Amino acid sequence: MSPSAYSKVEQRTRAWLDSFVVGLNLCPFARPVITADSLRLTVCESAQLETIAAMYLQELALICDSPES
């Protein structure tokens, strides 16, 4: 995936989060995270289920190892 395609995926995901999750107030905790630009987004370029699952588990491990603050 080219850097511009990666950026486009990230931009569209952020726009969806802003319009859907924040716009419909589905999660009261989402707005501060999204507006402060502190939300981590990772785009997986693979179509292989094993690679996607491994990347997902890696992101979960990062969350588990992060401080609550």
Contacts in CASP RR format, 6 or more apart in sequence:
PFRMAT RR
TARGET T0000
AUTHOR 0000-0000-0000
METHOD contacts of the structure
MODEL  1
MSPSAYSKVEQRTRAWLDSFVVGLNLCPFARPVITADSLRLTVCESAQLE
TIAAMYLQELALICDSPES
1 9 0 8 1.000
1 43 0 8 1.000
1 45 0 8 1.000
6 43 0 8 1.000
6 45 0 8 1.000
9 43 0 8 1.000
10 41 0 8 1.000
10 43 0 8 1.000
13 41 0 8 1.000
14 34 0 8 1.000
14 39 0 8 1.000
14 41 0 8 1.000
17 30 0 8 1.000
17 34 0 8 1.000
17 39 0 8 1.000
18 34 0 8 1.000
20 26 0 8 1.000
21 27 0 8 1.000
21 30 0 8 1.000
21 34 0 8 1.000
22 30 0 8 1.000
22 31 0 8 1.000
22 34 0 8 1.000
33 39 0 8 1.000
40 59 0 8 1.000
40 62 0 8 1.000
42 55 0 8 1.000
42 59 0 8 1.000
44 51 0 8 1.000
44 52 0 8 1.000
44 55 0 8 1.000
44 56 0 8 1.000
46 52 0 8 1.000
46 55 0 8 1.000
END
